Amino acid sequence: MLNVMITIDTELWPDSPDWPHTPLAAGTRCERELEAYFFGGGAAGFGLPYQLRVFHDAGLKAIFFVEPLFSFTLGAEPLHRVLDLIATHHQEVGLHLHPEWLTSARRPDLPAFRGPFIRQYSEHEQVMLLRAGEQRLRDLGAPPIRCFRAGSWGADSTTLRAMVRAGIVIDSSLNATFSTSFPERADRDNLCQPALCEGVWEFPVTNFVDHPPAGCRPLHVCACSFGEFSTILEQAERAGWSYIVMVLHSFEFVRVNRISTGRVGLRRLLAARFERLCAYLANNAARFRTCHFADVDLGALQAAKSVAPLVSSRVRTLRRYAEQALSLVY
């Protein structure tokens, strides 16, 4: 059976073009951003409540990588709401860190802002950030944190060593389609299945070869058609893969680029794709098992041998181009 990890990066960005290089003004609350990025822009939105409801109705498990550093600037209440919502639906919480928030954080004990990637900080500073983020989640009701993902995929081997010191045992920061992700690893493009790296189990984001162009594409809900998803899942199953890691965001189905206009729109075509994918996984539960990282027995986990890349087709790529063009307006 193929294990499917559905991961959701749960984060927000201030509607401020000079941020993070220019800190937010004192007293800034980002109410519109919080509502859009987490809750879909209102009761009719397609934010976390909608995603959690779809997962629940389909009987699927998902992992929400929650970014807590923003709460040191904007307050604990929104983060508490997010964690309570996830807990109510019995889904897993992981740690997600965007060091951009260090430029605005009202916590003098945190490192000074040095860049957007956690790998730009010393190992000691990374341990500080991991512990501060994990403690913030725990203080606001999250269970013990088992997994981590670096913001913008910007981790490196030093990050893994820092994770060991912070007591976090699983990482899912490796995304070989981004040059910022583990740039020092010569084998980054070949890591497709869980591997023990620096004492931490790395679960890479799944990617596949698309045509044209002949390049790698991450298994990301907003970046792949349903046909590509189903093809890659079935191909991985036939090839004997153990794990697939797919990605989406808490704001995946909301047009957050419209926040400044006060008219946050919904991305209905992408939401329909998401619902179709969840229904497909539910209808094929005997072949594809969605699971939490907490379900993984690390003691029994073995590093997989090298596997052949997953490959889509030119026809599916062209269909995705058409879908993506339509999604700009619907």
Backbone bond lengths (Angstrom), bond angles and torsions (degrees), N, CA, C in turn:
res aa  C-N    CA-C-N  psi(-1)  N-CA   C-N-CA  omega(-1)  CA-C   N-CA-C  phi
1 M - - - 1.465 - - 1.525 109.62 -
2 L 1.315 116.36 137.38 1.459 122.00 179.71 1.527 109.40 -86.75
3 N 1.327 116.76 123.62 1.464 121.80 177.22 1.528 109.37 -85.29
4 V 1.319 116.40 129.26 1.461 122.64 -176.73 1.523 108.91 -115.13
5 M 1.320 115.79 119.09 1.460 121.28 177.01 1.531 107.75 -100.72
6 I 1.325 116.98 110.78 1.466 121.85 175.55 1.521 106.99 -92.68
7 T 1.318 117.22 113.67 1.465 121.01 -175.66 1.518 110.37 -114.48
8 I 1.333 115.37 138.05 1.461 121.85 -177.72 1.518 109.53 -124.11
9 D 1.326 117.94 113.84 1.464 121.75 174.72 1.523 107.79 -76.43
10 T 1.325 115.69 118.67 1.459 122.19 -170.65 1.520 107.82 -111.45
11 E 1.342 116.69 102.83 1.467 122.00 -167.17 1.516 110.05 -156.17
12 L 1.344 115.29 170.62 1.459 119.58 173.63 1.515 110.04 -144.54
13 W 1.339 115.59 161.44 1.457 123.27 -179.64 1.518 109.19 -130.79
14 P 1.318 118.25 131.12 1.471 120.52 177.62 1.529 110.92 -63.66
15 D 1.307 115.71 143.83 1.467 121.21 175.60 1.524 108.23 -82.12
16 S 1.325 115.42 68.30 1.461 122.59 -176.65 1.524 107.71 -142.61
17 P 1.329 118.85 108.48 1.466 121.46 -171.22 1.522 114.49 -61.95
18 D 1.319 119.29 -24.82 1.465 121.54 -178.17 1.517 113.59 -93.29
19 W 1.338 116.43 -3.92 1.458 120.32 178.74 1.524 108.79 -79.60
20 P 1.335 120.37 140.78 1.460 127.53 12.41 1.523 114.55 -93.94
21 H 1.329 117.78 -2.91 1.467 118.78 -175.47 1.530 111.72 -66.56
22 T 1.329 115.92 -26.85 1.464 121.03 171.14 1.523 107.40 -110.37
23 P 1.338 119.03 114.56 1.466 120.68 -177.77 1.522 111.96 -59.71
24 L 1.319 115.63 153.94 1.456 120.76 175.78 1.525 109.74 -65.96
25 A 1.308 115.84 146.09 1.461 120.80 178.43 1.525 109.98 -64.64
26 A 1.322 116.03 146.41 1.467 120.98 177.22 1.524 109.56 -55.81
27 G 1.312 115.75 135.60 1.455 119.97 179.90 1.513 114.37 91.14
28 T 1.330 118.29 -6.83 1.458 120.83 178.00 1.524 110.06 -64.34
29 R 1.330 116.71 131.14 1.463 120.13 -177.23 1.526 113.57 -113.15
30 C 1.338 117.89 -18.21 1.471 121.78 178.61 1.534 112.09 55.05
31 E 1.329 116.99 43.29 1.465 119.86 -177.71 1.522 112.39 -59.49
32 R 1.344 117.48 -44.00 1.464 120.13 -178.66 1.528 111.30 -65.79
33 E 1.320 116.13 -39.78 1.459 119.70 179.11 1.524 111.49 -65.26
34 L 1.332 116.95 -44.44 1.457 120.62 179.46 1.527 111.12 -59.74
35 E 1.320 115.85 -43.41 1.464 120.05 -179.59 1.525 111.64 -65.31
36 A 1.335 116.58 -40.16 1.465 120.08 -176.88 1.523 112.28 -76.69
37 Y 1.324 117.79 -48.59 1.459 121.09 -173.43 1.531 112.63 -71.66
38 F 1.328 117.28 -30.60 1.456 119.97 -178.09 1.525 113.63 -103.61
39 F 1.316 117.00 -39.46 1.461 119.50 -169.32 1.523 113.90 -116.23
40 G 1.321 117.69 9.43 1.454 121.13 171.26 1.502 115.75 81.99
41 G 1.328 118.03 10.02 1.456 119.78 176.62 1.510 114.59 82.71
42 G 1.323 118.08 15.27 1.456 120.20 178.82 1.520 111.23 139.66
43 A 1.330 115.74 179.30 1.464 121.20 -175.48 1.528 112.13 -61.19
44 A 1.341 117.41 -29.13 1.461 120.95 -178.96 1.520 112.09 -91.54
45 G 1.334 117.39 7.28 1.451 121.00 -173.37 1.515 114.02 -76.62
46 F 1.321 114.72 172.18 1.451 121.95 -179.76 1.523 110.28 -113.15
47 G 1.323 118.04 45.22 1.447 122.56 -179.26 1.518 112.24 -91.34
48 L 1.338 116.46 -149.66 1.457 121.30 -177.08 1.534 113.77 -57.93
49 P 1.353 119.46 -43.61 1.470 117.58 179.14 1.525 112.44 -57.04
50 Y 1.325 116.38 -40.28 1.460 120.93 178.70 1.529 110.97 -66.19
51 Q 1.334 117.70 -48.14 1.460 120.36 -179.07 1.523 111.22 -60.36
52 L 1.328 116.38 -45.39 1.461 120.27 -179.34 1.533 111.27 -63.87
53 R 1.312 117.06 -36.72 1.465 120.51 178.36 1.535 111.02 -65.47
54 V 1.331 116.35 -42.92 1.466 119.91 178.82 1.522 110.51 -63.14
55 F 1.330 117.26 -44.34 1.470 120.34 177.22 1.525 110.72 -59.73
56 H 1.323 115.84 -44.65 1.470 120.03 -178.73 1.518 111.14 -62.09
57 D 1.316 116.60 -47.13 1.462 120.19 -177.37 1.523 111.95 -64.64
58 A 1.346 116.49 -30.45 1.459 120.51 179.77 1.525 112.58 -89.71
59 G 1.335 117.34 -6.60 1.453 120.88 -179.24 1.517 113.51 69.31
60 L 1.341 116.34 36.57 1.459 121.37 -176.38 1.524 111.08 -107.37
61 K 1.315 115.57 150.73 1.456 122.37 174.44 1.533 109.68 -98.78
62 A 1.341 115.87 147.61 1.465 120.82 179.60 1.522 108.91 -147.51
63 I 1.328 115.13 158.60 1.470 121.93 179.47 1.517 108.38 -117.64
64 F 1.327 116.95 123.83 1.452 122.32 -179.68 1.528 109.09 -103.45
65 F 1.340 115.90 108.98 1.461 120.77 175.95 1.529 107.54 -83.04
66 V 1.332 115.77 105.25 1.465 122.07 -170.92 1.525 110.65 -98.66
67 E 1.326 115.94 129.59 1.462 123.12 179.82 1.537 108.72 -89.57
68 P 1.367 119.05 115.55 1.463 121.02 -176.41 1.528 115.47 -99.61
69 L 1.348 119.33 -14.59 1.468 119.96 -174.31 1.516 112.01 -62.58
70 F 1.335 116.89 -28.51 1.465 118.87 179.63 1.520 111.63 -59.64
71 S 1.341 116.62 -29.21 1.465 119.60 -174.58 1.517 112.44 -71.14
72 F 1.342 118.20 -18.22 1.458 119.80 175.35 1.522 110.94 -73.12
73 T 1.328 116.72 -16.83 1.461 121.59 176.57 1.518 111.80 -101.54
74 L 1.338 116.71 -43.18 1.465 120.75 -171.37 1.524 113.47 -101.84
75 G 1.334 117.77 -3.44 1.451 120.09 177.80 1.520 112.68 103.49
76 A 1.314 115.85 159.42 1.462 122.31 -173.49 1.518 113.60 -81.65
77 E 1.330 117.84 -24.49 1.464 120.35 -171.30 1.531 113.53 -59.04
78 P 1.349 119.88 -46.70 1.478 118.47 178.66 1.522 112.99 -61.67
79 L 1.327 117.41 -39.96 1.464 120.37 178.55 1.514 110.37 -65.46
80 H 1.307 117.11 -39.61 1.470 120.41 177.55 1.521 110.52 -61.58
81 R 1.326 118.25 -40.83 1.473 122.13 177.53 1.523 110.60 -60.94
82 V 1.329 116.52 -43.97 1.462 121.08 -179.77 1.525 110.32 -61.79
83 L 1.330 117.17 -48.94 1.461 121.03 -177.78 1.526 111.42 -64.90
84 D 1.319 116.86 -38.40 1.463 120.48 179.12 1.531 110.51 -65.28
85 L 1.324 116.40 -39.12 1.456 121.21 179.32 1.527 110.74 -64.15
86 I 1.319 116.54 -44.32 1.464 120.69 179.78 1.534 110.30 -65.24
87 A 1.340 116.21 -43.15 1.470 120.20 -179.68 1.516 111.39 -63.25
88 T 1.332 117.19 -38.71 1.460 121.31 -179.92 1.520 111.31 -59.56
89 H 1.336 116.25 -31.99 1.459 120.70 -178.79 1.537 112.33 -97.59
90 H 1.342 116.83 9.23 1.472 122.86 172.26 1.535 112.31 58.89
91 Q 1.337 115.47 40.22 1.457 119.88 175.09 1.521 109.73 -105.97
92 E 1.331 116.27 163.90 1.459 121.94 -173.24 1.530 111.35 -86.61
93 V 1.338 115.67 146.15 1.463 122.71 176.02 1.523 109.15 -111.32
94 G 1.325 115.91 128.62 1.455 122.39 171.45 1.515 109.33 -116.79
95 L 1.310 116.69 169.76 1.468 122.50 -179.26 1.524 110.01 -95.35
96 H 1.322 115.10 133.34 1.465 122.94 177.08 1.524 106.35 -129.83
97 L 1.325 118.20 133.88 1.463 120.45 -177.75 1.523 110.95 -128.17
98 H 1.329 115.18 128.13 1.461 122.44 171.30 1.527 107.50 -115.48
99 P 1.343 118.39 101.39 1.470 120.83 -178.06 1.521 114.08 -61.33
100 E 1.331 117.66 -9.74 1.472 119.21 175.22 1.524 111.67 -54.09
101 W 1.337 116.38 -31.02 1.468 119.64 -178.44 1.522 113.24 -70.14
102 L 1.319 117.81 -11.61 1.461 119.54 178.03 1.525 111.80 -65.82
103 T 1.317 117.19 -24.88 1.456 119.54 -179.66 1.523 111.77 -70.60
104 S 1.347 116.72 -20.19 1.460 120.45 -178.46 1.528 112.96 -119.60
105 A 1.315 117.35 -3.93 1.461 120.14 -175.12 1.526 111.44 -65.52
106 R 1.328 116.39 135.13 1.461 121.05 178.11 1.525 109.19 -96.73
107 R 1.342 115.38 53.71 1.458 122.83 179.10 1.517 107.66 -133.80
108 P 1.328 118.96 101.90 1.471 120.83 -176.40 1.522 114.08 -66.38
109 D 1.345 117.90 -15.83 1.457 120.08 -178.16 1.529 112.90 -85.20
110 L 1.331 117.79 -2.33 1.455 120.72 178.13 1.522 110.16 -90.41
111 P 1.341 117.91 155.13 1.466 120.03 179.61 1.525 111.58 -61.84
112 A 1.315 115.94 156.02 1.458 121.03 174.60 1.522 109.65 -71.01
113 F 1.321 116.55 149.67 1.458 121.99 179.24 1.522 110.41 -62.17
114 R 1.341 115.97 126.58 1.449 120.80 -179.53 1.520 111.72 -126.58
115 G 1.322 117.01 -5.66 1.454 120.28 -178.99 1.510 110.24 155.37
116 P 1.339 117.58 169.47 1.461 121.23 -174.26 1.524 115.45 -81.43
117 F 1.337 117.89 -10.82 1.457 120.53 -176.93 1.527 110.31 -107.37
118 I 1.324 116.57 135.90 1.461 119.67 -178.30 1.526 111.32 -63.11
119 R 1.331 117.77 -26.31 1.465 120.23 178.90 1.531 112.67 -68.55
120 Q 1.337 118.25 -9.66 1.463 121.84 177.89 1.529 112.08 -82.24
121 Y 1.340 117.03 0.78 1.454 122.35 -179.18 1.529 109.11 -111.01
122 S 1.323 116.10 154.86 1.459 120.12 179.78 1.526 109.76 -65.25
123 E 1.327 116.10 163.85 1.460 119.31 179.16 1.523 110.80 -59.22
124 H 1.333 117.24 -41.87 1.460 120.34 178.85 1.528 110.62 -61.29
125 E 1.333 117.37 -43.14 1.470 120.55 179.60 1.524 111.06 -66.84
126 Q 1.320 116.66 -36.24 1.457 119.01 177.56 1.529 111.14 -65.19
127 V 1.317 116.39 -39.41 1.470 119.34 175.80 1.531 109.64 -60.72
128 M 1.339 117.31 -43.64 1.460 121.07 178.12 1.529 111.28 -57.52
129 L 1.333 116.33 -45.40 1.466 120.90 -178.50 1.526 111.15 -66.32
130 L 1.319 116.69 -44.52 1.460 120.19 179.25 1.527 111.24 -61.46
131 R 1.326 116.36 -44.18 1.461 119.30 -178.77 1.525 111.32 -68.96
132 A 1.330 116.81 -40.11 1.463 119.64 179.20 1.524 110.92 -64.44
133 G 1.327 116.54 -42.73 1.458 119.98 179.23 1.510 112.33 -66.56
134 E 1.340 116.31 -44.28 1.460 119.96 179.50 1.517 111.12 -64.12
135 Q 1.331 117.50 -41.09 1.455 120.68 -179.47 1.525 111.13 -66.36
136 R 1.335 116.69 -37.76 1.466 120.32 178.06 1.524 110.71 -61.75
137 L 1.321 117.10 -44.29 1.460 120.26 177.92 1.528 110.85 -63.10
138 R 1.336 116.63 -43.72 1.463 119.73 -179.70 1.520 111.30 -65.02
139 D 1.338 117.20 -41.09 1.470 120.66 -179.50 1.522 111.91 -61.56
140 L 1.324 116.45 -27.68 1.462 120.75 -177.07 1.529 112.31 -101.26
141 G 1.337 116.60 15.64 1.452 119.60 168.55 1.505 117.25 110.09
142 A 1.332 119.09 -2.12 1.466 119.82 179.92 1.519 110.00 -73.30
143 P 1.330 118.00 148.36 1.473 121.27 173.90 1.525 109.58 -72.96
144 P 1.323 118.77 175.25 1.467 120.61 178.61 1.525 111.71 -51.55
145 I 1.326 115.56 135.46 1.462 121.95 -175.59 1.526 109.76 -86.43
146 R 1.322 115.54 128.18 1.466 121.57 -175.62 1.532 112.07 -108.77
147 C 1.345 117.39 -21.13 1.461 119.87 -170.68 1.529 111.11 -138.57
148 F 1.328 115.08 157.59 1.471 122.34 -175.81 1.522 110.03 -140.17
149 R 1.350 114.63 148.92 1.468 121.21 169.14 1.525 108.42 -139.75
150 A 1.317 116.62 130.09 1.458 122.01 179.35 1.514 110.54 -75.68
151 G 1.324 116.49 140.23 1.451 120.99 174.58 1.514 110.99 -60.84
152 S 1.339 116.69 138.14 1.468 123.27 -178.86 1.521 112.03 57.68
153 W 1.344 116.16 22.03 1.468 123.22 177.08 1.525 112.39 63.56
154 G 1.358 117.24 16.87 1.452 121.13 -167.56 1.508 116.14 -85.62
155 A 1.320 117.61 49.54 1.470 121.87 178.07 1.527 110.29 -100.05
156 D 1.316 114.81 168.94 1.459 121.36 172.06 1.524 108.37 -148.62
157 S 1.318 116.75 -172.49 1.468 120.03 -177.02 1.523 112.17 -63.97
158 T 1.327 117.13 -30.24 1.469 120.10 175.83 1.519 110.37 -62.35
159 T 1.329 117.05 -37.64 1.460 121.27 177.40 1.521 111.09 -59.54
160 L 1.320 116.62 -41.47 1.467 120.09 179.58 1.527 110.85 -64.42
161 R 1.326 116.57 -40.25 1.467 119.08 177.67 1.531 110.64 -65.36
162 A 1.323 116.11 -37.70 1.470 119.78 176.59 1.525 110.92 -64.93
163 M 1.321 116.88 -36.42 1.466 120.79 178.29 1.522 110.99 -62.28
164 V 1.319 116.76 -41.86 1.463 119.98 177.98 1.524 109.66 -57.65
165 R 1.320 116.76 -44.57 1.467 120.49 179.91 1.529 111.63 -66.80
166 A 1.339 116.32 -29.75 1.461 120.22 -179.84 1.524 112.54 -87.36
167 G 1.321 117.24 -5.11 1.459 120.62 176.23 1.517 115.17 82.08
168 I 1.336 118.01 22.68 1.465 121.84 177.96 1.525 107.43 -107.29
169 V 1.335 117.25 129.19 1.469 120.41 -164.17 1.527 114.67 -105.97
170 I 1.340 118.17 -11.42 1.467 121.07 -176.77 1.521 109.35 -129.10
171 D 1.319 116.11 134.10 1.454 121.91 176.55 1.526 109.45 -121.50
172 S 1.344 115.78 146.07 1.463 120.47 174.33 1.523 109.01 -137.67
173 S 1.344 115.16 49.55 1.465 121.51 -177.54 1.520 112.92 -99.07
174 L 1.318 117.62 -12.44 1.456 119.32 -176.38 1.519 110.71 -78.75
175 N 1.319 115.67 113.31 1.460 122.71 174.68 1.517 106.34 -129.71
176 A 1.328 116.25 98.73 1.461 121.60 -170.82 1.519 113.06 -66.33
177 T 1.334 117.83 -10.55 1.463 119.17 177.47 1.524 112.04 -80.87
178 F 1.349 117.47 -5.28 1.457 122.37 178.50 1.534 108.94 -115.47
179 S 1.315 116.98 125.47 1.468 121.01 -177.72 1.520 112.37 -67.69
180 T 1.339 117.89 -18.55 1.463 121.98 -179.60 1.523 112.40 -77.40
181 S 1.322 117.67 -10.05 1.460 122.20 -173.61 1.524 110.61 -94.82
182 F 1.338 116.68 112.41 1.465 123.10 179.78 1.532 111.75 48.45
183 P 1.328 117.76 55.26 1.470 119.85 -175.37 1.519 113.48 -64.13
184 E 1.344 117.47 -20.05 1.466 120.20 -176.48 1.528 112.51 -83.36
185 R 1.327 118.03 -10.05 1.465 120.98 -175.23 1.529 109.89 -88.78
186 A 1.331 116.38 116.66 1.462 120.86 179.32 1.530 111.17 -68.44
187 D 1.349 116.88 -21.45 1.465 120.51 -176.97 1.519 113.19 -98.84
188 R 1.331 117.58 12.12 1.483 120.60 -172.86 1.523 112.45 -58.64
189 D 1.323 117.99 -36.49 1.463 120.88 -177.88 1.521 112.37 -73.59
190 N 1.318 117.04 -18.02 1.461 120.50 -176.67 1.518 113.38 -100.29
191 L 1.333 117.52 -5.60 1.460 120.41 178.79 1.533 108.66 -84.59
192 C 1.310 115.60 103.87 1.467 121.16 -176.76 1.521 112.90 -115.97
193 Q 1.341 116.55 -20.20 1.449 123.17 -178.81 1.529 108.75 -122.87
194 P 1.339 118.23 165.14 1.466 119.69 -178.82 1.519 112.42 -52.65
195 A 1.334 115.05 138.38 1.464 120.99 -179.75 1.522 108.70 -142.89
196 L 1.322 116.54 143.45 1.459 121.34 177.92 1.527 108.58 -83.79
197 C 1.334 115.93 114.75 1.466 122.16 -176.05 1.523 108.90 -127.88
198 E 1.319 117.60 120.30 1.463 122.58 177.18 1.530 112.14 54.73
199 G 1.324 117.08 31.83 1.454 120.83 178.46 1.512 114.94 86.18
200 V 1.343 117.60 4.38 1.466 123.06 -179.78 1.527 108.33 -122.74
201 W 1.327 116.66 141.72 1.462 119.69 174.62 1.524 109.51 -81.58
202 E 1.323 115.52 119.00 1.460 122.11 179.02 1.529 109.60 -94.91
203 F 1.347 115.99 124.97 1.461 122.49 175.06 1.523 107.56 -110.67
204 P 1.343 118.23 95.74 1.464 120.50 -174.85 1.533 111.85 -68.88
205 V 1.322 115.33 149.04 1.457 120.48 171.77 1.529 108.11 -66.70
206 T 1.314 116.48 132.66 1.462 121.10 -178.56 1.531 110.79 -70.70
207 N 1.320 115.98 135.81 1.462 120.57 173.05 1.516 109.57 -132.35
208 F 1.318 115.24 166.36 1.459 120.05 -178.70 1.523 109.15 -144.60
209 V 1.318 115.92 163.94 1.458 121.90 178.67 1.519 108.81 -90.34
210 D 1.336 116.31 125.12 1.466 119.51 176.87 1.523 109.94 -113.32
211 H 1.319 116.04 159.35 1.471 122.55 -178.51 1.526 108.60 -136.11
212 P 1.335 119.16 140.01 1.468 124.26 -27.30 1.522 110.26 -80.19
213 P 1.296 123.08 162.51 1.459 123.78 -8.59 1.521 109.42 -80.76
214 A 1.315 116.42 167.34 1.461 120.49 -179.79 1.519 109.16 -80.09
215 G 1.319 115.73 77.51 1.454 121.11 -179.48 1.511 110.30 -135.01
216 C 1.323 117.21 172.17 1.457 121.45 -179.83 1.516 110.55 -87.50
217 R 1.318 115.42 143.91 1.455 121.92 179.95 1.523 108.27 -132.77
218 P 1.346 118.55 131.30 1.465 119.75 179.84 1.520 111.61 -72.90
219 L 1.311 116.01 152.47 1.464 121.28 178.47 1.534 107.96 -80.91
220 H 1.315 114.21 78.52 1.458 124.08 -172.60 1.522 107.93 -117.96
221 V 1.325 116.75 130.96 1.462 120.55 -172.36 1.525 112.67 -57.04
222 C 1.322 117.54 -40.00 1.461 118.92 -177.93 1.524 112.20 -80.71
223 A 1.331 117.97 -6.60 1.464 121.17 -174.35 1.519 113.89 -114.03
224 C 1.330 118.16 -2.08 1.464 121.18 -176.86 1.529 109.93 -134.48
225 S 1.297 115.70 145.52 1.457 120.35 175.82 1.525 110.17 -78.56
226 F 1.335 115.76 165.48 1.464 118.60 176.36 1.520 110.65 -61.81
227 G 1.336 117.71 -38.59 1.456 121.08 178.52 1.517 111.99 -59.56
228 E 1.325 117.13 -38.57 1.462 120.57 177.26 1.521 110.80 -67.85
229 F 1.343 116.79 -42.54 1.460 120.17 178.51 1.529 111.11 -58.96
230 S 1.329 117.04 -52.15 1.461 119.82 -176.19 1.528 111.01 -64.83
231 T 1.329 117.08 -38.48 1.465 120.39 178.62 1.522 111.60 -63.32
232 I 1.340 116.68 -45.33 1.462 120.75 -177.86 1.530 110.81 -67.43
233 L 1.323 117.75 -40.53 1.455 120.43 177.33 1.526 111.26 -61.52
234 E 1.322 116.84 -46.29 1.462 120.50 -178.52 1.525 111.29 -68.48
235 Q 1.322 116.51 -37.06 1.462 120.56 178.15 1.529 110.49 -65.24
236 A 1.333 116.39 -43.36 1.467 120.47 178.65 1.526 111.28 -63.59
237 E 1.326 116.52 -39.28 1.466 120.07 177.84 1.531 110.76 -62.26
238 R 1.315 116.57 -46.81 1.466 119.57 -179.45 1.531 111.91 -63.80
239 A 1.326 116.31 -33.29 1.465 120.62 -178.41 1.526 112.42 -81.09
240 G 1.320 117.87 -4.21 1.456 120.70 177.39 1.507 114.84 82.07
241 W 1.344 117.84 21.84 1.460 119.89 176.06 1.527 109.25 -63.51
242 S 1.328 116.12 152.28 1.465 120.97 177.67 1.519 112.31 -95.76
243 Y 1.347 116.50 -35.87 1.459 120.60 -174.03 1.521 111.68 -137.29
244 I 1.324 113.87 143.81 1.465 123.95 169.18 1.521 106.70 -123.82
245 V 1.328 117.77 135.56 1.468 122.11 176.17 1.523 108.17 -119.46
246 M 1.326 116.62 116.08 1.461 121.56 177.76 1.521 109.98 -111.59
247 V 1.328 116.35 160.98 1.465 122.16 -169.93 1.528 111.38 -130.89
248 L 1.314 115.64 141.20 1.460 122.69 162.28 1.518 108.21 -149.00
249 H 1.334 116.92 178.86 1.457 122.06 -177.52 1.531 110.05 -123.40
250 S 1.308 115.50 159.23 1.461 120.10 178.62 1.522 111.80 -61.41
251 F 1.336 117.22 -25.42 1.461 121.98 -178.51 1.530 112.33 -106.93
252 E 1.323 116.84 19.11 1.462 121.90 -172.34 1.529 113.37 -53.73
253 F 1.324 116.38 -34.92 1.458 120.17 -170.61 1.528 112.31 -109.69
254 V 1.329 115.93 22.10 1.468 122.16 -179.32 1.524 108.86 -124.68
255 R 1.306 117.08 135.62 1.470 121.17 179.06 1.538 108.60 -83.25
256 V 1.343 114.66 79.68 1.462 119.42 -175.50 1.524 112.07 -69.39
257 N 1.328 117.73 -14.92 1.463 119.66 177.18 1.521 112.08 -69.16
258 R 1.323 117.41 -6.61 1.461 121.03 178.86 1.531 112.96 -101.43
259 I 1.329 116.67 8.54 1.466 119.19 -176.96 1.520 111.80 -56.66
260 S 1.328 117.09 -42.01 1.464 120.46 -176.21 1.522 112.38 -63.87
261 T 1.344 117.78 -22.86 1.464 120.96 179.53 1.518 111.99 -85.37
262 G 1.342 116.50 -12.32 1.455 119.84 -177.13 1.510 112.98 80.14
263 R 1.348 117.90 6.38 1.476 121.60 -178.42 1.535 108.51 -125.45
264 V 1.310 115.09 79.37 1.464 120.23 179.68 1.527 108.52 -73.52
265 G 1.339 116.43 119.93 1.456 120.49 -178.36 1.511 112.34 -94.83
266 L 1.321 115.40 167.85 1.454 122.55 -179.55 1.522 109.62 -107.01
267 R 1.310 117.05 143.73 1.462 122.89 179.03 1.537 107.50 -99.31
268 R 1.318 114.95 82.14 1.460 120.81 -170.08 1.523 112.82 -67.80
269 L 1.320 118.04 -36.29 1.460 119.65 -179.15 1.526 110.43 -65.24
270 L 1.346 117.34 -42.63 1.463 120.17 179.12 1.524 111.15 -66.93
271 A 1.346 115.97 -36.09 1.461 119.19 177.40 1.526 110.69 -65.14
272 A 1.325 116.58 -39.23 1.464 120.05 178.02 1.528 110.12 -64.21
273 R 1.335 117.15 -38.78 1.464 121.17 176.75 1.524 110.04 -62.04
274 F 1.333 116.85 -43.74 1.459 122.06 179.11 1.524 110.97 -60.63
275 E 1.311 117.22 -45.55 1.459 120.67 -179.93 1.530 110.94 -63.99
276 R 1.322 116.64 -39.71 1.461 120.18 178.92 1.529 110.66 -65.10
277 L 1.323 116.80 -40.48 1.463 120.82 178.30 1.525 110.61 -63.54
278 C 1.330 117.00 -44.81 1.466 120.16 179.88 1.524 111.02 -63.79
279 A 1.330 117.59 -39.55 1.458 120.68 177.52 1.529 110.84 -64.54
280 Y 1.329 116.25 -38.77 1.466 121.17 178.38 1.530 110.57 -62.72
281 L 1.335 117.02 -45.18 1.460 120.32 178.65 1.527 110.99 -63.92
282 A 1.329 116.71 -40.37 1.459 120.28 179.59 1.529 111.32 -65.18
283 N 1.330 116.77 -39.51 1.462 120.89 -178.36 1.530 112.67 -75.32
284 N 1.328 116.48 -14.15 1.462 121.12 179.78 1.528 111.27 -120.65
285 A 1.325 115.75 35.97 1.463 120.90 -175.73 1.525 112.35 -63.44
286 A 1.314 117.80 -22.38 1.462 120.07 178.48 1.527 111.45 -73.91
287 R 1.336 116.98 -15.92 1.471 121.50 -179.23 1.520 111.79 -108.37
288 F 1.338 116.46 -35.73 1.463 121.82 -175.13 1.530 109.02 -123.52
289 R 1.311 116.26 115.18 1.464 120.84 -178.11 1.521 109.73 -104.70
290 T 1.326 117.29 114.27 1.465 119.07 173.16 1.519 108.17 -77.36
291 C 1.335 116.19 141.53 1.460 118.97 -176.29 1.514 111.11 -150.05
292 H 1.321 114.96 162.51 1.453 123.37 173.66 1.532 108.86 -91.18
293 F 1.311 115.89 159.32 1.460 118.63 173.17 1.526 110.58 -63.82
294 A 1.329 116.88 -27.13 1.462 120.40 177.71 1.528 111.58 -65.65
295 D 1.336 117.11 -19.13 1.465 120.83 179.06 1.525 112.34 -81.23
296 V 1.326 117.25 -14.07 1.458 121.21 -173.74 1.526 109.79 -81.21
297 D 1.309 116.49 124.73 1.462 122.10 175.36 1.526 107.73 -84.99
298 L 1.322 116.34 96.59 1.460 119.65 -176.47 1.521 112.28 -65.29
299 G 1.317 116.64 -27.66 1.458 119.82 178.99 1.519 112.30 -65.82
300 A 1.329 116.23 -29.04 1.461 120.53 -179.63 1.523 112.69 -98.57
301 L 1.330 116.84 -6.95 1.462 120.99 -176.84 1.520 110.27 -72.37
302 Q 1.296 115.59 134.55 1.456 121.44 178.24 1.514 109.63 -122.65
303 A 1.328 115.68 140.65 1.453 119.74 177.83 1.526 109.39 -63.44
304 A 1.337 115.41 132.12 1.460 119.99 -178.03 1.526 110.83 -77.64
305 K 1.317 115.25 152.36 1.454 120.02 172.75 1.525 108.69 -70.87
306 S 1.315 116.28 166.15 1.460 120.05 179.87 1.521 110.28 -58.88
307 V 1.308 116.37 142.37 1.459 121.54 -177.30 1.517 109.00 -124.06
308 A 1.324 115.64 153.50 1.460 120.40 178.02 1.526 109.11 -71.09
309 P 1.332 118.55 146.64 1.469 120.61 179.31 1.518 111.66 -65.16
310 L 1.317 115.58 150.92 1.455 122.11 174.66 1.533 107.97 -83.75
311 V 1.322 116.34 139.94 1.464 120.41 -171.67 1.516 110.36 -132.49
312 S 1.334 116.60 131.39 1.452 121.71 173.66 1.522 108.83 -95.09
313 S 1.331 116.80 -168.51 1.459 120.16 -176.78 1.523 110.81 -124.09
314 R 1.318 115.38 164.36 1.465 121.08 178.96 1.534 111.37 -61.87
315 V 1.315 116.45 -38.66 1.471 120.00 -179.27 1.526 110.42 -63.63
316 R 1.326 117.47 -44.09 1.469 120.09 -179.86 1.526 110.97 -66.18
317 T 1.326 116.49 -36.64 1.461 119.44 177.79 1.518 110.53 -62.81
318 L 1.318 117.35 -44.69 1.461 120.83 -179.80 1.525 111.05 -65.13
319 R 1.323 117.19 -37.25 1.466 119.75 176.38 1.523 110.84 -64.18
320 R 1.349 115.63 -38.86 1.464 118.15 177.63 1.518 111.20 -64.23
321 Y 1.329 117.48 -40.34 1.463 120.11 177.02 1.524 110.30 -55.04
322 A 1.320 116.21 -43.82 1.471 120.16 -179.25 1.522 110.76 -65.66
323 E 1.336 116.57 -42.83 1.468 120.43 178.86 1.525 111.15 -62.55
324 Q 1.324 115.69 -44.00 1.460 119.58 -177.32 1.530 110.49 -64.48
325 A 1.309 116.90 -38.87 1.465 119.86 177.15 1.523 110.25 -62.96
326 L 1.330 117.31 -42.54 1.458 120.84 179.20 1.518 111.52 -66.94
327 S 1.339 117.15 -32.96 1.465 120.28 -177.59 1.531 112.25 -67.95
328 L 1.330 117.61 -17.92 1.463 120.29 178.31 1.520 111.95 -66.59
329 V 1.330 115.90 -23.09 1.468 119.56 -177.29 1.522 112.93 -118.19
330 Y 1.324 117.80 -14.37 1.478 119.64 -176.55 1.526 110.27 -129.78
